[in-house]
């Protein structure tokens, strides 16, 4: 009998010790992982909290608060209702509108989370913090330059004054934003000055609203109208005949150089269908590639004079021609031609229209062998349908330097150069850029008037 009592006592003691050890170990287990996605640095008048809580077991509770000057305000919270939810997304309004006590200055985001351990007898907790800056005052933006004239399909240049220095700014044309660059890019010494090229797309309303904007990372934004005088422009209508020999030549060649393009090149019907895919879907995809290259534009003005048209060339097609394609007597497609087609002798030298850096030199769908040069400040020039390429990405080129030779690669009916100007990826009319008077009056004069060196 005494033996049994002693055995029971030992079992009880061992159980208590085991429970104590388990309790201790459970208390040292890690809580859920916490990832704060937003805000990154700033809190403004209105924003959104984004936090993810992940746990190997169910999340018991989670809470996000913002702390400033000793005051805490809850932004979002979660409490388990018994569901085994191992991931919790905390979100909620964050800013002056939702937390009225916030003022300009430093603050801290505090997130806590817990999960059950030891069969739910204890919880393991974790926390994460992020220091943020509350910024409630909108930035300031003003237009410094005067006399802004813009043609439909054309471009213009503006000098802005923007404060504080760490905000994004530019020109908004309808829904299109054109980034501004530091004035130092053109020799301006005032750190508040910014410069920007902007365009009025060929397919926008000539009365489209144009304004300058400045926006900080807290979401605060200021805008001001940009006084300008727009001019409407009528674009040409062109009839483009397509025949079987053309399809036989261009469709297989483009398909062989575009591995992800799936077209039937073994029948006349397949070639015609392939042409329509190339002229439509591939054209859009090529356009997206060109737009993406705008991100590589340098924050400096790499040229000082007007751009040059291809020497001794005849204009075969102009910017924004509205093209209707016919196969026999049947209309099969409509597209807009966003460049100039310039013809000279076969395999004529193609020269850089101005100084810059090559950002693309390869086969590009409808453009065939293509070179794109970055001239800085979001300005780029494109040379298409080349028979040969004489440069590679990264090459610095001077005005008049040979880039390759004209040809008929891509979607070209014959040997010529397709040339266009790009403004942050948007095609604009090259004619203006070829005009030294336009360059002097619309760009260089404004830079000098603001104190620059161009």
For each residue, the residues with C-beta under 8 A, 3 or more apart:
1: 4 5
2: 5 6
3: 6 7
4: 1 7 8
5: 1 2 8 9
6: 2 3 9 10
7: 3 4 10 11
8: 4 5 11 12
9: 5 6 12 13
10: 6 7 13 14
11: 7 8 14 15
12: 8 9 15 16
13: 9 10 16 17
14: 10 11 17 18
15: 11 12 18 19
16: 12 13 19 20
17: 13 14 20 21
18: 14 15 21 22
19: 15 16 22 23
20: 16 17 23 24
21: 17 18 24 25
22: 18 19 25 26 118
23: 19 20 26 27 118 121 122
24: 20 21 27 28
25: 21 22 28 29
26: 22 23 29 117 118 121 122 124
27: 23 24 122 124
28: 24 25
29: 25 26 117 124
30: 124 126
31: 55 113 114 115 123 124 125 126 127
32: 53 54 55 59 62 113 114 115 124 126
33: 53 54 55 126
34: 51 52 53 62 111 113 126 127 128
35: 51 52 53 54 128
36: 50 51 109 111 128 130
37: 50 51 52
38: 47 48 49 50
39: 42 43 47 49 94 109 130 132 218
40: 217
41: 132 133 217
42: 39 132 133 134 135 216 217 218 219
43: 39 47 66 94 95 102 107 132 133 134 135 218
44: 47 95 96 134 135 136 216 218 219 220
45: 95 96 97 136 218 219 220
46: 93 95 96 97 98 219
47: 38 39 43 44 93 94 95 218 219
48: 38 91 92 93 94
49: 38 39 64 75 76 90 91 92 93 94 109
50: 36 37 38 89 90 91
51: 34 35 36 37 62 64 76 89 90 91 111
52: 34 35 37 87 88 89 90
53: 32 33 34 35 59 62 78 87 88 89 90 111 113
54: 32 33 35 86 87
55: 31 32 33 58 59 86 87 113 115
56: 86 115
57: 84 86 115 116 117
58: 55 80 83 84 85 86 115 116
59: 32 53 55 62 78 80 85 86 87 88 113 114 115
60: 79 80 114 115 116 123
61: 77 78 79 80 113 114
62: 32 34 51 53 59 77 78 88 90 111 112 113 114
63: 74 76 77 78 90 111 112 113
64: 49 51 74 75 76 77 90 92 109 110 111
65: 72 73 74 75 109 110 111
66: 43 72 73 75 94 99 102 107 108 109 110 132
67: 70 71 72 107 108 109 110
68: 71 101 102 103 105 106 107 108 134
69: 103 105
70: 67
71: 67 68 101
72: 65 66 67 110
73: 65 66 99 101 102
74: 63 64 65 77
75: 49 64 65 66 90 92 93 94 98 99 109
76: 49 51 63 64 90 91 92
77: 61 62 63 64 74 90
78: 53 59 61 62 63 88 90
79: 60 61
80: 58 59 60 61 83 85
81:
82:
83: 58 80
84: 57 58
85: 58 59 80 88
86: 54 55 56 57 58 59
87: 52 53 54 55 59
88: 52 53 59 62 78 85 113
89: 50 51 52 53
90: 49 50 51 52 53 62 63 64 75 76 77 78 111
91: 48 49 50 51 76
92: 48 49 64 75 76 98
93: 46 47 48 49 75 97 98
94: 39 43 47 48 49 66 75 98 99
95: 43 44 45 46 47 98 99 102 218 219
96: 44 45 46 99 100 102 134 136
97: 45 46 93 100
98: 46 75 92 93 94 95
99: 66 73 75 94 95 96 102
100: 96 97
101: 68 71 73
102: 43 66 68 73 95 96 99 107 134 136
103: 68 69 134 136
104: 134 135 136 137
105: 68 69 133 134
106: 68 131 132 133 134
107: 43 66 67 68 102 131 132 133 134
108: 66 67 68 129 130 131 132
109: 36 39 49 64 65 66 67 75 129 130 131 132
110: 64 65 66 67 72 127 128 129
111: 34 36 51 53 62 63 64 65 90 127 128 129
112: 62 63 125 126 127
113: 31 32 34 53 55 59 61 62 63 88 125 126 127
114: 31 32 59 60 61 62 123 124 125 126
115: 31 32 55 56 57 58 59 60 123 124
116: 57 58 60 119 120 122 123
117: 26 29 57 120 121 122 123 124
118: 22 23 26 121 122
119: 116
120: 116 117
121: 23 26 117 118
122: 23 26 27 116 117 118
123: 31 60 114 115 116 117
124: 26 27 29 30 31 32 114 115 117
125: 31 112 113 114
126: 30 31 32 33 34 112 113 114
127: 31 34 110 111 112 113
128: 34 35 36 110 111
129: 108 109 110 111
130: 36 39 108 109
131: 106 107 108 109
132: 39 41 42 43 66 106 107 108 109
133: 41 42 43 105 106 107 218
134: 42 43 44 68 96 102 103 104 105 106 107 218
135: 42 43 44 104 216 217 218 220
136: 44 45 96 102 103 104 218 220
137: 104 220
138: 214 216 220 221 222
139: 162 163 164 167 169 214 215 216 220 221 222
140: 161 162 163 214 222
141: 160 161 162 169 212 213 214 222 223 224
142: 160 161 212 224
143: 158 159 160 161 212 224 226 227
144: 158 159 160 161 193 450
145: 148 157 158 159 446 449 450
146: 227
147:
148: 145 156 158 226 227 228 229
149: 156 228 229 230 231 442
150: 154 155 156 198 199 200 210 228 229 230 231
151: 154 200 230 231 233 429 432
152: 200 202 204 206 230 231 232 233
153: 199 200 201 202 233 235 319 320 428 429
154: 150 151 199 200 233 428 429 432
155: 150 197 198 199 421 423 428 429 432 433
156: 148 149 150 197 198 199 200 228 442
157: 145 195 196 197 198 442 443 446
158: 143 144 145 148 171 195 196 198 212 226 446
159: 143 144 145 183 188 193 194 195 446 447 449 450
160: 141 142 143 144 169 180 193 194 195 196 212 214
161: 140 141 142 143 144 190 192 193 194
162: 139 140 141 165 167 169 180 192 193 194 214
163: 139 140 167 192
164: 139 167 216
165: 162 191 192
166: 216 217
167: 139 162 163 164 214 215 216 217
168: 179 214 215 216
169: 139 141 160 162 179 180 194 196 212 213 214 215
170: 177 178 179 180 194 196 198 212 213
171: 158 177 178 180 196 198 210 211 212 213 226
172: 175 176 177 178 209 210 211 212 213 223
173: 176 178 198 199 200 201 204 208 209 210
174: 201 204 205 208 209
175: 172
176: 172 173 199 201 426
177: 170 171 172 213
178: 170 171 172 173 196 197 198 199 378 423 424
179: 168 169 170 196 378 424
180: 160 162 169 170 171 194 195 196
181: 185 194 195 196 299 300 377 378
182: 185 191 193 194 195 299
183: 159 186 187 188 189 190 191 192 193 194 195 450 452
184: 187 188 189 191
185: 181 182 195 299 300 301 376 377
186: 183 195 301 377 447 452 453 454
187: 183 184 447 451 452 453 454
188: 159 183 184 193 195 447 450 451 452
189: 183 184 451
190: 161 183 193 450 451
191: 165 182 183 184
192: 161 162 163 165 183
193: 144 159 160 161 162 182 183 188 190 450 451
194: 159 160 161 162 169 170 180 181 182 183
195: 157 158 159 160 180 181 182 183 185 186 188 377 447
196: 157 158 160 169 170 171 178 179 180 181 377 378
197: 155 156 157 178 377 378 379 423 424
198: 150 155 156 157 158 170 171 173 178 210 423
199: 150 153 154 155 156 173 176 178 423 426 428
200: 150 151 152 153 154 156 173 204 206 208 210 230
201: 153 173 174 176 204 426
202: 152 153 235 319 320 336 338 427 429
203: 336
204: 152 173 174 200 201 208
205: 174 208
206: 152 200 230 231 232
207: 230
208: 173 174 200 204 205 230
209: 172 173 174 225
210: 150 171 172 173 198 200 225 226 228
211: 171 172 223 224 225 226
212: 141 142 143 158 160 169 170 171 172 223 224 225 226
213: 141 169 170 171 172 177 221 222 223
214: 138 139 140 141 160 162 167 168 169 221 222 223
215: 139 167 168 169 219 220 221 222
216: 42 44 135 138 139 164 166 167 168 219 220 221
217: 40 41 42 135 166 167
218: 39 42 43 44 45 47 95 133 134 135 136
219: 42 44 45 46 47 95 215 216
220: 44 45 135 136 137 138 139 215 216
221: 138 139 213 214 215 216
222: 138 139 140 141 213 214 215
223: 141 172 211 212 213 214
224: 141 142 143 211 212
225: 209 210 211 212
226: 143 148 158 171 210 211 212
227: 143 146 148
228: 148 149 150 156 210
229: 148 149 150
230: 149 150 151 152 200 206 207 208
231: 149 150 151 152 206
232: 152 206
233: 151 152 153 154
234:
235: 153 202 318 319 320 321 322
236: 318 321 322
237: 321 322 324
238: 317 321 322 323 324 337
239: 323 324 326
240: 323 324 325 326
241: 325 326 327
242: 246 247 275 325 326 327 332
243: 246 247 327
244: 247 248 268 271
245: 248 249
246: 242 243 249 250 413
247: 242 243 244 250 251 268 271 272 274 275
248: 244 245 251 252 271
249: 245 246 252 253
250: 246 247 253 254 275 278 410 411 412
251: 247 248 254 255 263 265 271 274 275 278
252: 248 249 255 256 265 271
253: 249 250 256 257 409
254: 250 251 257 258 261 278 282 365 366 368 410 411
255: 251 252 258 261 263 265 274
256: 252 253
257: 253 254 363
258: 254 255 261 282 363 365
259:
260:
261: 254 255 258 277 278 282 365
262:
263: 251 255 270 271 273 274 277 278
264: 267 269 270 271 273 274
265: 251 252 255 270 271 274
266: 270
267: 264 270 271
268: 244 247 271 272
269: 264 272 273
270: 263 264 265 266 267 273 274
271: 244 247 248 251 252 263 264 265 267 268 274 275
272: 247 268 269 275 276 327 332
273: 263 264 269 270 276 277
274: 247 251 255 263 264 265 270 271 277 278
275: 242 247 250 251 271 272 278 279
276: 272 273 279 280 332 333
277: 261 263 273 274 280 281 282
278: 250 251 254 261 263 274 275 281 282 283 365 366 411
279: 275 276 282 283 325 333 335 366 411
280: 276 277 283 284 333 335
281: 277 278 284 285
282: 254 258 261 277 278 279 285 286 365 366
283: 278 279 280 286 287 335 365 366
284: 280 281 287 288
285: 281 282 288 289 365
286: 282 283 289 290 364 365 366 367
287: 283 284 290 291
288: 284 285 291 292
289: 285 286 292 293 364
290: 286 287 293 294 364 372 382 422 425
291: 287 288 294 425 426
292: 288 289 295 425
293: 289 290 296 359 360 372 374 380 425
294: 290 291 297 378 380 422 424 425
295: 292
296: 293 359 374
297: 294 374 376 377 378 379 380 424
298: 302 357 374 376 377
299: 181 182 185 376 377
300: 181 185 376 377
301: 185 186 304 375 376 377 454
302: 298 354 355 356 357 374 375 376
303: 307 354 355 356 375 376 399
304: 301 444 454
305: 354 399 436 439
306: 354 433 434 435 436 438 439
307: 303 353 354 381 421 430 433 434 439
308: 311 351 353 354 399 400 434
309: 313 340 342 353 419 430 434
310: 313 342 344 348 350 351 417 419
311: 308 344 351
312: 344
313: 309 310 342 343 344 348 417
314: 342 343 344
315: 318 340 341 342
316: 341 342 343 416
317: 238 321 337 340 341
318: 235 236 315 321 337 340
319: 153 202 235 337 338 339 340 420 427 428 429 430 431
320: 153 202 235 336 337 338 429
321: 235 236 237 238 317 318 336 337
322: 235 236 237 238 334 336
323: 238 239 240 334 335 336 337
324: 237 238 239 240 331 333 334
325: 240 241 242 279 331 332 333 334 335
326: 239 240 241 242 329 330 331 332
327: 241 242 243 272 330 332
328:
329: 326
330: 326 327
331: 324 325 326 334
332: 242 272 276 325 326 327
333: 276 279 280 324 325
334: 322 323 324 325 331
335: 279 280 283 323 325
336: 202 203 320 321 322 323
337: 238 317 318 319 320 321 323 341
338: 202 319 320 420 427
339: 319 382 384 418 419 420 427 430
340: 309 315 317 318 319 418 419 420 430 431
341: 315 316 317 337 416 417 418
342: 309 310 313 314 315 316 416 417 418 419
343: 313 314 316 406 414 415 416 417
344: 310 311 312 313 314 348 406 416 417
345: 348
346: 406 415
347: 387 388 405 406 407 415
348: 310 313 344 345 405 406 415 417
349: 402 405
350: 310 371 383 386 402 403 404 405 406 417
351: 308 310 311 399 400 401 402 403
352: 355 356 373 381 397 398 399 400 401 402 403
353: 307 308 309 373 381 399 419 433 434
354: 302 303 305 306 307 308 373 375 381 399
355: 302 303 352 375 396 397 398 399
356: 302 303 352 373 374 375 376 380 381 396 397
357: 298 302 373 374 394 395 396 397
358: 361 371 372 373 374 391 392 393 394 395 396 397 403
359: 293 296 372 373 374 380 393
360: 293 364 370 371 372 393
361: 358 370 371 372 389 391 392 393 395 403
362: 369 370 389
363: 257 258 368 369 370 409 410
364: 286 289 290 360 367 368 369 370 384 410
365: 254 258 261 278 282 283 285 286 410 411
366: 254 278 279 282 283 286 410 411
367: 286 364 370 382 384 385 410 411 418
368: 254 363 364 384 385 386 407 408 409 410 411 412
369: 362 363 364 384 385 386 387 388 389 404 407 409 410
370: 360 361 362 363 364 367 382 383 384 385 386 410
371: 350 358 360 361 382 383 386 389 391 403 404
372: 290 293 358 359 360 361 380 381 382 383 422
373: 352 353 354 356 357 358 359 380 381 383 397 403
374: 293 296 297 298 302 356 357 358 359 379 380
375: 301 302 303 354 355 356 379 380 381
376: 185 297 298 299 300 301 302 303 356 379
377: 181 185 186 195 196 197 297 298 299 300 301
378: 178 179 181 196 197 294 297 423 424
379: 197 297 374 375 376 421 422 423
380: 293 294 297 356 359 372 373 374 375 421 422 425
381: 307 352 353 354 356 372 373 375 419 420 421 422
382: 290 339 367 370 371 372 418 419 420 421 422
383: 350 370 371 372 373 386 403 404 417 418 419
384: 339 364 367 368 369 370 410 412 417 418 419
385: 367 368 369 370 406 407 408 409 410 412 415 416 417 418
386: 350 368 369 370 371 383 389 403 404 405 406 407 409 417
387: 347 369 404 405 406 407 408 409 415
388: 347 369 404 405 407
389: 361 362 369 371 386 392 403 404
390: 402 403 404 405
391: 358 361 371 395 397 403 404
392: 358 361 389 395
393: 358 359 360 361
394: 357 358
395: 357 358 361 391 392
396: 355 356 357 358
397: 352 355 356 357 358 373 391 401 403
398: 352 355 401
399: 303 305 308 351 352 353 354 355
400: 308 351 352
401: 351 352 397 398
402: 349 350 351 352 390
403: 350 351 352 358 361 371 373 383 386 389 390 391 397
404: 350 369 371 383 386 387 388 389 390 391
405: 347 348 349 350 386 387 388 390
406: 343 344 346 347 348 350 385 386 387 415 416 417
407: 347 368 369 385 386 387 388 412 415
408: 368 385 387 412 413 414 415 416
409: 253 363 368 369 385 386 387 412
410: 250 254 363 364 365 366 367 368 369 370 384 385
411: 250 254 278 279 365 366 367 368
412: 250 368 384 385 407 408 409 415 416 418
413: 246 408
414: 343 408
415: 343 346 347 348 385 387 406 407 408 412
416: 316 341 342 343 344 385 406 408 412
417: 310 313 341 342 343 344 348 350 383 384 385 386 406
418: 339 340 341 342 367 382 383 384 385 412
419: 309 310 339 340 342 353 381 382 383 384 430
420: 319 338 339 340 381 382 427 428 430
421: 155 307 379 380 381 382 427 428 429 430 433
422: 290 294 372 379 380 381 382 425 426 427 428
423: 155 178 197 198 199 378 379 426 427 428
424: 178 179 197 294 297 378
425: 290 291 292 293 294 380 422
426: 176 199 201 291 422 423
427: 202 319 338 339 420 421 422 423
428: 153 154 155 199 319 420 421 422 423 432 433
429: 151 153 154 155 202 319 320 421 432
430: 307 309 319 339 340 419 420 421 433 434
431: 319 340 434 435
432: 151 154 155 428 429 435 438 442
433: 155 306 307 353 421 428 430 438 439
434: 306 307 308 309 353 430 431
435: 306 431 432 438 439
436: 305 306 439 440
437: 440 441
438: 306 432 433 435 441 442 443
439: 305 306 307 433 435 436 442 443 444
440: 436 437 443 444 445
441: 437 438 444 445
442: 149 156 157 432 438 439 445 446
443: 157 438 439 440 446 447 454
444: 304 439 440 441 447 448 454
445: 440 441 442 448 449
446: 145 157 158 159 442 443 449 450
447: 159 186 187 188 195 443 444 450 452 453 454
448: 444 445 451 452 453 454
449: 145 159 445 446
450: 144 145 159 183 188 190 193 446 447
451: 187 188 189 190 193 448
452: 183 186 187 188 447 448
453: 186 187 447 448
454: 186 187 301 304 443 444 447 448
